[in-house]
């Protein structure tokens, strides 16, 4: 047993005691509804049943869930017709009426304490992508929106996932060159026009990405316009591979 392992083992009782003390002071509550649960970062059974987790079978490229197994390497019609700029994308669950409050509370209501729990879900949903990644980077916010929101939710997810996995995180890999209107009510084409040219590689990180496989993190993938814009900026600057991992994804049929 090496020194690092011995140190981790020695600290384990302290971590357990710390968690118990935290639970006594701040009883663990469901991330969604606020009811009491057994562990910090947990979701109550009722809320858990409402979340529609995405799993196989799914498109090998974009991760769109299939109704039936179509065999290894199967692509959805969209990816087969027009391959995305990124290599692979995965998401934890569907963005719908059951998951919306969970996401919005994290994104807009300062529920940043959810990040470690979300990182555990991301690690499971994107295990293959995470294992092959050279480093992790978030979808960026424009500085003006970061100023009003005070945090970038994708960056918080990236940092929590980095701590969990031991992977390097580069929070400022990409920059958002211009503030774009909110995309909530925009369709696919309008979203593409809205973010066209909005993302760029941070000049200070130019030498970092050549030939590297990058895992791009976002909270919600809607039409894919934002992650495509980010992936294009990385691809144009020599990234060797680009995968995307998101907490939720809008499924058109929902």
ZADO-1210 file (C-alpha; in nm, 4 decimals, padded with zeros to 6 digits):
<atoms>
<atom x="00.0000" y="00.0000" z="00.0000" code="UNK" pos="1"/>
<atom x="00.1553" y="00.3310" z="-00.1063" code="UNK" pos="2"/>
<atom x="00.1646" y="00.6477" z="00.1034" code="UNK" pos="3"/>
<atom x="-00.1227" y="00.8123" z="-00.0847" code="UNK" pos="4"/>
<atom x="-00.3474" y="00.5093" z="-00.0282" code="UNK" pos="5"/>
<atom x="-00.2503" y="00.4910" z="00.3404" code="UNK" pos="6"/>
<atom x="-00.3305" y="00.8605" z="00.3818" code="UNK" pos="7"/>
<atom x="-00.6695" y="00.8158" z="00.2163" code="UNK" pos="8"/>
<atom x="-00.7480" y="00.5217" z="00.4433" code="UNK" pos="9"/>
<atom x="-00.6405" y="00.7168" z="00.7497" code="UNK" pos="10"/>
<atom x="-00.8697" y="01.0064" z="00.6587" code="UNK" pos="11"/>
<atom x="-01.1732" y="00.7884" z="00.5912" code="UNK" pos="12"/>
<atom x="-01.3004" y="00.7916" z="00.9554" code="UNK" pos="13"/>
<atom x="-01.2712" y="01.1702" z="00.9604" code="UNK" pos="14"/>
<atom x="-01.4725" y="01.2011" z="00.6398" code="UNK" pos="15"/>
<atom x="-01.7422" y="00.9702" z="00.7780" code="UNK" pos="16"/>
<atom x="-01.7577" y="01.1698" z="01.1016" code="UNK" pos="17"/>
<atom x="-01.7756" y="01.4931" z="00.9026" code="UNK" pos="18"/>
<atom x="-02.0662" y="01.3650" z="00.6947" code="UNK" pos="19"/>
<atom x="-02.2529" y="01.2560" z="01.0063" code="UNK" pos="20"/>
<atom x="-02.1993" y="01.5955" z="01.1661" code="UNK" pos="21"/>
<atom x="-02.3216" y="01.7703" z="00.8516" code="UNK" pos="22"/>
<atom x="-02.6300" y="01.5483" z="00.8407" code="UNK" pos="23"/>
<atom x="-02.7052" y="01.6351" z="01.2028" code="UNK" pos="24"/>
<atom x="-02.6762" y="02.0088" z="01.1413" code="UNK" pos="25"/>
<atom x="-02.8310" y="02.0130" z="00.7930" code="UNK" pos="26"/>
<atom x="-03.0501" y="01.7049" z="00.7440" code="UNK" pos="27"/>
<atom x="-03.0202" y="01.5743" z="00.3869" code="UNK" pos="28"/>
<atom x="-03.3075" y="01.6795" z="00.1650" code="UNK" pos="29"/>
<atom x="-03.4248" y="01.5773" z="-00.1798" code="UNK" pos="30"/>
<atom x="-03.2555" y="01.7830" z="-00.4478" code="UNK" pos="31"/>
<atom x="-03.5895" y="01.8359" z="-00.6204" code="UNK" pos="32"/>
<atom x="-03.8743" y="01.8618" z="-00.3692" code="UNK" pos="33"/>
<atom x="-03.6896" y="01.9245" z="-00.0419" code="UNK" pos="34"/>
<atom x="-03.8285" y="01.6243" z="00.1494" code="UNK" pos="35"/>
<atom x="-03.5945" y="01.4480" z="00.3902" code="UNK" pos="36"/>
<atom x="-03.3809" y="01.1733" z="00.2356" code="UNK" pos="37"/>
<atom x="-03.1202" y="00.9319" z="00.3660" code="UNK" pos="38"/>
<atom x="-02.8035" y="01.0883" z="00.2189" code="UNK" pos="39"/>
<atom x="-02.6814" y="01.4316" z="00.1143" code="UNK" pos="40"/>
<atom x="-02.7358" y="01.4843" z="-00.2569" code="UNK" pos="41"/>
<atom x="-03.0104" y="01.2254" z="-00.2728" code="UNK" pos="42"/>
<atom x="-03.3486" y="01.2296" z="-00.4438" code="UNK" pos="43"/>
<atom x="-03.6620" y="01.0970" z="-00.2776" code="UNK" pos="44"/>
<atom x="-03.8262" y="00.7864" z="-00.4293" code="UNK" pos="45"/>
<atom x="-04.1183" y="00.9848" z="-00.5706" code="UNK" pos="46"/>
<atom x="-03.8958" y="01.2362" z="-00.7525" code="UNK" pos="47"/>
<atom x="-03.6565" y="00.9617" z="-00.8635" code="UNK" pos="48"/>
<atom x="-03.9369" y="00.7728" z="-01.0337" code="UNK" pos="49"/>
<atom x="-04.0268" y="01.0847" z="-01.2304" code="UNK" pos="50"/>
<atom x="-03.6779" y="01.1289" z="-01.3764" code="UNK" pos="51"/>
<atom x="-03.6441" y="00.9608" z="-01.7161" code="UNK" pos="52"/>
<atom x="-03.2830" y="00.8479" z="-01.7309" code="UNK" pos="53"/>
<atom x="-03.1277" y="00.7898" z="-02.0720" code="UNK" pos="54"/>
<atom x="-02.9594" y="00.4554" z="-02.1302" code="UNK" pos="55"/>
<atom x="-02.8942" y="00.2028" z="-02.4053" code="UNK" pos="56"/>
<atom x="-03.0081" y="00.1438" z="-02.6691" code="UNK" pos="57"/>
<atom x="-02.9125" y="00.4815" z="-02.8114" code="UNK" pos="58"/>
<atom x="-02.7415" y="00.6441" z="-03.1079" code="UNK" pos="59"/>
<atom x="-02.3694" y="00.5718" z="-03.0930" code="UNK" pos="60"/>
<atom x="-02.2976" y="00.9323" z="-03.1853" code="UNK" pos="61"/>
<atom x="-02.5442" y="01.1751" z="-03.0258" code="UNK" pos="62"/>
<atom x="-02.6900" y="00.9426" z="-02.7623" code="UNK" pos="63"/>
<atom x="-03.0513" y="00.9803" z="-02.8776" code="UNK" pos="64"/>
<atom x="-03.2417" y="00.6928" z="-02.7122" code="UNK" pos="65"/>
<atom x="-03.3862" y="00.4271" z="-02.9419" code="UNK" pos="66"/>
<atom x="-03.7116" y="00.2460" z="-02.8791" code="UNK" pos="67"/>
<atom x="-03.5522" y="-00.0801" z="-02.9946" code="UNK" pos="68"/>
<atom x="-03.1930" y="-00.2067" z="-03.0029" code="UNK" pos="69"/>
<atom x="-03.0572" y="-00.1472" z="-03.3533" code="UNK" pos="70"/>
<atom x="-02.7211" y="-00.3139" z="-03.2998" code="UNK" pos="71"/>
<atom x="-02.3752" y="-00.1880" z="-03.2064" code="UNK" pos="72"/>
<atom x="-02.2690" y="00.1396" z="-03.3652" code="UNK" pos="73"/>
<atom x="-02.6192" y="00.2252" z="-03.4866" code="UNK" pos="74"/>
<atom x="-02.6784" y="00.5915" z="-03.5703" code="UNK" pos="75"/>
<atom x="-02.9980" y="00.7929" z="-03.5586" code="UNK" pos="76"/>
<atom x="-03.1266" y="00.9307" z="-03.8891" code="UNK" pos="77"/>
<atom x="-02.9954" y="01.2808" z="-03.8151" code="UNK" pos="78"/>
<atom x="-02.6391" y="01.1713" z="-03.7357" code="UNK" pos="79"/>
<atom x="-02.6315" y="00.9356" z="-04.0349" code="UNK" pos="80"/>
<atom x="-02.7418" y="01.2139" z="-04.2702" code="UNK" pos="81"/>
<atom x="-02.5322" y="01.4954" z="-04.1206" code="UNK" pos="82"/>
<atom x="-02.2589" y="01.3867" z="-03.8760" code="UNK" pos="83"/>
<atom x="-02.2263" y="01.6365" z="-03.5870" code="UNK" pos="84"/>
<atom x="-01.9116" y="01.8431" z="-03.5324" code="UNK" pos="85"/>
<atom x="-01.8512" y="01.6547" z="-03.2055" code="UNK" pos="86"/>
<atom x="-01.7728" y="01.2818" z="-03.1875" code="UNK" pos="87"/>
<atom x="-02.0106" y="01.1600" z="-02.9164" code="UNK" pos="88"/>
<atom x="-02.2686" y="01.3089" z="-02.6830" code="UNK" pos="89"/>
<atom x="-02.4388" y="01.1628" z="-02.3779" code="UNK" pos="90"/>
<atom x="-02.6870" y="01.2954" z="-02.1204" code="UNK" pos="91"/>
<atom x="-02.8070" y="01.1736" z="-01.7818" code="UNK" pos="92"/>
<atom x="-03.1820" y="01.2207" z="-01.8237" code="UNK" pos="93"/>
<atom x="-03.4493" y="01.3783" z="-02.0393" code="UNK" pos="94"/>
<atom x="-03.5317" y="01.7433" z="-01.9893" code="UNK" pos="95"/>
<atom x="-03.9071" y="01.7425" z="-01.9291" code="UNK" pos="96"/>
<atom x="-04.1706" y="01.8511" z="-01.6781" code="UNK" pos="97"/>
<atom x="-04.0249" y="01.6171" z="-01.4149" code="UNK" pos="98"/>
<atom x="-03.6629" y="01.7298" z="-01.4420" code="UNK" pos="99"/>
<atom x="-03.7157" y="02.0976" z="-01.5267" code="UNK" pos="100"/>
<atom x="-03.7403" y="02.2228" z="-01.1665" code="UNK" pos="101"/>
<atom x="-03.4269" y="02.0313" z="-01.0713" code="UNK" pos="102"/>
<atom x="-03.2280" y="02.1949" z="-01.3522" code="UNK" pos="103"/>
<atom x="-03.3692" y="02.5451" z="-01.3111" code="UNK" pos="104"/>
<atom x="-03.3036" y="02.5473" z="-00.9361" code="UNK" pos="105"/>
<atom x="-02.9398" y="02.4623" z="-01.0037" code="UNK" pos="106"/>
<atom x="-02.9111" y="02.7055" z="-01.2929" code="UNK" pos="107"/>
<atom x="-03.0940" y="03.0112" z="-01.1631" code="UNK" pos="108"/>
<atom x="-03.1742" y="02.9678" z="-00.7928" code="UNK" pos="109"/>
<atom x="-02.8256" y="02.9291" z="-00.6427" code="UNK" pos="110"/>
<atom x="-02.8750" y="02.5558" z="-00.5727" code="UNK" pos="111"/>
<atom x="-02.5047" y="02.5079" z="-00.6382" code="UNK" pos="112"/>
<atom x="-02.4743" y="02.2458" z="-00.3637" code="UNK" pos="113"/>
<atom x="-02.6325" y="02.0021" z="-00.6113" code="UNK" pos="114"/>
<atom x="-02.3161" y="01.9958" z="-00.8242" code="UNK" pos="115"/>
<atom x="-02.1412" y="01.7022" z="-00.6466" code="UNK" pos="116"/>
<atom x="-02.4507" y="01.4817" z="-00.6767" code="UNK" pos="117"/>
<atom x="-02.4939" y="01.5763" z="-01.0414" code="UNK" pos="118"/>
<atom x="-02.1264" y="01.4949" z="-01.1007" code="UNK" pos="119"/>
<atom x="-02.1883" y="01.1387" z="-00.9776" code="UNK" pos="120"/>
<atom x="-02.4718" y="01.1017" z="-01.2292" code="UNK" pos="121"/>
<atom x="-02.2576" y="01.2469" z="-01.5071" code="UNK" pos="122"/>
<atom x="-01.9738" y="01.0090" z="-01.4256" code="UNK" pos="123"/>
<atom x="-02.2040" y="00.7092" z="-01.4618" code="UNK" pos="124"/>
<atom x="-02.3782" y="00.8301" z="-01.7777" code="UNK" pos="125"/>
<atom x="-02.0526" y="00.9270" z="-01.9473" code="UNK" pos="126"/>
<atom x="-01.8135" y="00.6689" z="-01.8056" code="UNK" pos="127"/>
<atom x="-01.6666" y="00.5767" z="-02.1440" code="UNK" pos="128"/>
<atom x="-01.6279" y="00.9398" z="-02.2511" code="UNK" pos="129"/>
<atom x="-01.4717" y="01.0363" z="-01.9195" code="UNK" pos="130"/>
<atom x="-01.2231" y="00.7479" z="-01.9290" code="UNK" pos="131"/>
<atom x="-01.0949" y="00.8527" z="-02.2716" code="UNK" pos="132"/>
<atom x="-01.0854" y="01.2293" z="-02.2085" code="UNK" pos="133"/>
<atom x="-00.7566" y="01.4138" z="-02.1721" code="UNK" pos="134"/>
<atom x="-00.9321" y="01.6930" z="-01.9882" code="UNK" pos="135"/>
<atom x="-01.2717" y="01.8471" z="-01.9119" code="UNK" pos="136"/>
<atom x="-01.3988" y="02.1919" z="-02.0154" code="UNK" pos="137"/>
<atom x="-01.7345" y="02.3689" z="-01.9682" code="UNK" pos="138"/>
<atom x="-01.9512" y="02.5513" z="-02.2182" code="UNK" pos="139"/>
<atom x="-01.8713" y="02.9171" z="-02.1373" code="UNK" pos="140"/>
<atom x="-02.0979" y="03.2039" z="-02.0386" code="UNK" pos="141"/>
<atom x="-02.0503" y="03.5566" z="-02.1696" code="UNK" pos="142"/>
<atom x="-01.8981" y="03.7787" z="-01.9018" code="UNK" pos="143"/>
<atom x="-02.2128" y="03.9922" z="-01.8805" code="UNK" pos="144"/>
<atom x="-02.4329" y="03.6928" z="-01.8037" code="UNK" pos="145"/>
<atom x="-02.1742" y="03.5537" z="-01.5630" code="UNK" pos="146"/>
<atom x="-02.1819" y="03.8882" z="-01.3808" code="UNK" pos="147"/>
<atom x="-02.5582" y="03.8768" z="-01.3297" code="UNK" pos="148"/>
<atom x="-02.5828" y="03.5016" z="-01.2561" code="UNK" pos="149"/>
<atom x="-02.2599" y="03.4960" z="-01.0480" code="UNK" pos="150"/>
<atom x="-02.1629" y="03.1453" z="-01.1579" code="UNK" pos="151"/>
<atom x="-02.1440" y="02.9269" z="-01.4665" code="UNK" pos="152"/>
<atom x="-02.3402" y="02.6094" z="-01.3950" code="UNK" pos="153"/>
<atom x="-02.1465" y="02.4142" z="-01.6596" code="UNK" pos="154"/>
<atom x="-01.8204" y="02.5151" z="-01.4921" code="UNK" pos="155"/>
<atom x="-01.9481" y="02.3976" z="-01.1531" code="UNK" pos="156"/>
<atom x="-02.0403" y="02.0615" z="-01.3049" code="UNK" pos="157"/>
<atom x="-01.6982" y="02.0390" z="-01.4707" code="UNK" pos="158"/>
<atom x="-01.5097" y="02.1132" z="-01.1490" code="UNK" pos="159"/>
<atom x="-01.7175" y="01.8654" z="-00.9478" code="UNK" pos="160"/>
<atom x="-01.6663" y="01.5981" z="-01.2146" code="UNK" pos="161"/>
<atom x="-01.2941" y="01.6708" z="-01.2191" code="UNK" pos="162"/>
<atom x="-01.2676" y="01.6270" z="-00.8430" code="UNK" pos="163"/>
<atom x="-01.4609" y="01.3022" z="-00.8627" code="UNK" pos="164"/>
<atom x="-01.2681" y="01.1538" z="-01.1560" code="UNK" pos="165"/>
<atom x="-00.9232" y="01.3028" z="-01.1080" code="UNK" pos="166"/>
<atom x="-00.9346" y="01.4457" z="-01.4612" code="UNK" pos="167"/>
<atom x="-00.7853" y="01.7858" z="-01.5327" code="UNK" pos="168"/>
<atom x="-01.0394" y="02.0672" z="-01.5739" code="UNK" pos="169"/>
<atom x="-00.9741" y="02.3765" z="-01.7872" code="UNK" pos="170"/>
<atom x="-01.2583" y="02.6163" z="-01.6966" code="UNK" pos="171"/>
<atom x="-01.1432" y="02.8912" z="-01.9343" code="UNK" pos="172"/>
<atom x="-01.0661" y="02.6785" z="-02.2398" code="UNK" pos="173"/>
<atom x="-01.3394" y="02.8494" z="-02.4417" code="UNK" pos="174"/>
<atom x="-01.4680" y="03.2043" z="-02.4374" code="UNK" pos="175"/>
<atom x="-01.8013" y="03.3471" z="-02.5466" code="UNK" pos="176"/>
<atom x="-01.7121" y="03.6395" z="-02.7708" code="UNK" pos="177"/>
<atom x="-02.0508" y="03.8060" z="-02.7732" code="UNK" pos="178"/>
<atom x="-02.3621" y="03.8049" z="-02.5606" code="UNK" pos="179"/>
<atom x="-02.6385" y="03.6150" z="-02.7372" code="UNK" pos="180"/>
<atom x="-03.0126" y="03.6517" z="-02.6685" code="UNK" pos="181"/>
<atom x="-03.1594" y="03.3786" z="-02.4499" code="UNK" pos="182"/>
<atom x="-03.2544" y="03.0783" z="-02.6579" code="UNK" pos="183"/>
<atom x="-03.5464" y="02.9396" z="-02.4582" code="UNK" pos="184"/>
<atom x="-03.8109" y="03.0195" z="-02.7188" code="UNK" pos="185"/>
<atom x="-03.5968" y="02.9870" z="-03.0313" code="UNK" pos="186"/>
<atom x="-03.6237" y="02.7021" z="-03.2802" code="UNK" pos="187"/>
<atom x="-03.3352" y="02.4990" z="-03.4207" code="UNK" pos="188"/>
<atom x="-03.2398" y="02.7320" z="-03.7084" code="UNK" pos="189"/>
<atom x="-03.2803" y="03.0445" z="-03.4970" code="UNK" pos="190"/>
<atom x="-03.0553" y="02.8927" z="-03.2299" code="UNK" pos="191"/>
<atom x="-02.7909" y="02.8118" z="-03.4891" code="UNK" pos="192"/>
<atom x="-02.7951" y="03.1693" z="-03.6192" code="UNK" pos="193"/>
<atom x="-02.7945" y="03.3033" z="-03.2647" code="UNK" pos="194"/>
<atom x="-02.4707" y="03.1288" z="-03.1638" code="UNK" pos="195"/>
<atom x="-02.2909" y="03.1408" z="-03.5009" code="UNK" pos="196"/>
<atom x="-01.9366" y="03.2592" z="-03.4326" code="UNK" pos="197"/>
<atom x="-02.0131" y="03.3214" z="-03.0652" code="UNK" pos="198"/>
<atom x="-01.7502" y="03.0792" z="-02.9287" code="UNK" pos="199"/>
<atom x="-01.3744" y="03.0837" z="-02.9608" code="UNK" pos="200"/>
<atom x="-01.0715" y="02.9158" z="-02.8112" code="UNK" pos="201"/>
<atom x="-00.9101" y="03.1171" z="-02.5359" code="UNK" pos="202"/>
<atom x="-00.5834" y="03.2419" z="-02.6955" code="UNK" pos="203"/>
<atom x="-00.3970" y="03.1531" z="-02.3761" code="UNK" pos="204"/>
<atom x="-00.5008" y="02.7880" z="-02.4205" code="UNK" pos="205"/>
<atom x="-00.4071" y="02.7492" z="-02.7851" code="UNK" pos="206"/>
<atom x="-00.1129" y="02.5153" z="-02.7202" code="UNK" pos="207"/>
<atom x="-00.3168" y="02.2946" z="-02.4900" code="UNK" pos="208"/>
<atom x="-00.5587" y="02.1225" z="-02.7265" code="UNK" pos="209"/>
<atom x="-00.3624" y="01.9964" z="-03.0287" code="UNK" pos="210"/>
<atom x="-00.4457" y="01.6280" z="-03.0704" code="UNK" pos="211"/>
<atom x="-00.6216" y="01.6079" z="-02.7338" code="UNK" pos="212"/>
<atom x="-00.9615" y="01.4540" z="-02.6627" code="UNK" pos="213"/>
<atom x="-01.1786" y="01.7043" z="-02.4804" code="UNK" pos="214"/>
<atom x="-01.4904" y="01.6335" z="-02.2770" code="UNK" pos="215"/>
<atom x="-01.7232" y="01.9330" z="-02.3065" code="UNK" pos="216"/>
<atom x="-01.9760" y="01.9782" z="-02.0226" code="UNK" pos="217"/>
<atom x="-02.3135" y="02.1529" z="-02.0364" code="UNK" pos="218"/>
<atom x="-02.6272" y="02.1456" z="-01.8244" code="UNK" pos="219"/>
<atom x="-02.8935" y="02.1015" z="-02.0947" code="UNK" pos="220"/>
<atom x="-02.8673" y="02.0125" z="-02.4634" code="UNK" pos="221"/>
<atom x="-03.1688" y="02.1389" z="-02.6573" code="UNK" pos="222"/>
<atom x="-03.1093" y="02.1512" z="-03.0331" code="UNK" pos="223"/>
<atom x="-02.7326" y="02.1048" z="-03.0080" code="UNK" pos="224"/>
<atom x="-02.6548" y="02.4483" z="-03.1542" code="UNK" pos="225"/>
<atom x="-02.4485" y="02.5603" z="-02.8542" code="UNK" pos="226"/>
<atom x="-02.2370" y="02.2465" z="-02.8250" code="UNK" pos="227"/>
<atom x="-02.1876" y="02.2446" z="-03.2022" code="UNK" pos="228"/>
<atom x="-02.0570" y="02.6012" z="-03.1861" code="UNK" pos="229"/>
<atom x="-01.8168" y="02.5090" z="-02.9069" code="UNK" pos="230"/>
<atom x="-01.7041" y="02.1907" z="-03.0824" code="UNK" pos="231"/>
<atom x="-01.6425" y="02.3821" z="-03.4062" code="UNK" pos="232"/>
<atom x="-01.4139" y="02.6283" z="-03.2280" code="UNK" pos="233"/>
<atom x="-01.2173" y="02.3383" z="-03.0771" code="UNK" pos="234"/>
<atom x="-01.2020" y="02.1412" z="-03.4006" code="UNK" pos="235"/>
<atom x="-01.0734" y="02.4421" z="-03.5958" code="UNK" pos="236"/>
<atom x="-00.7879" y="02.4744" z="-03.3483" code="UNK" pos="237"/>
<atom x="-00.6668" y="02.1161" z="-03.3696" code="UNK" pos="238"/>
<atom x="-00.8586" y="01.9193" z="-03.1055" code="UNK" pos="239"/>
<atom x="-00.8123" y="01.5479" z="-03.1649" code="UNK" pos="240"/>
<atom x="-01.1542" y="01.4475" z="-03.0333" code="UNK" pos="241"/>
<atom x="-01.4564" y="01.6197" z="-02.8829" code="UNK" pos="242"/>
<atom x="-01.7171" y="01.4499" z="-02.6675" code="UNK" pos="243"/>
<atom x="-02.0119" y="01.6130" z="-02.4929" code="UNK" pos="244"/>
<atom x="-02.1655" y="01.5225" z="-02.1583" code="UNK" pos="245"/>
<atom x="-02.4777" y="01.6977" z="-02.0297" code="UNK" pos="246"/>
<atom x="-02.7031" y="01.6656" z="-01.7314" code="UNK" pos="247"/>
<atom x="-03.0209" y="01.6703" z="-01.9426" code="UNK" pos="248"/>
<atom x="-03.1304" y="01.6573" z="-02.3027" code="UNK" pos="249"/>
<atom x="-03.4464" y="01.7677" z="-02.4770" code="UNK" pos="250"/>
<atom x="-03.5956" y="01.4795" z="-02.6763" code="UNK" pos="251"/>
<atom x="-03.8026" y="01.6128" z="-02.9660" code="UNK" pos="252"/>
<atom x="-04.0775" y="01.3543" z="-02.9267" code="UNK" pos="253"/>
<atom x="-04.1393" y="01.4503" z="-02.5623" code="UNK" pos="254"/>
</atoms>
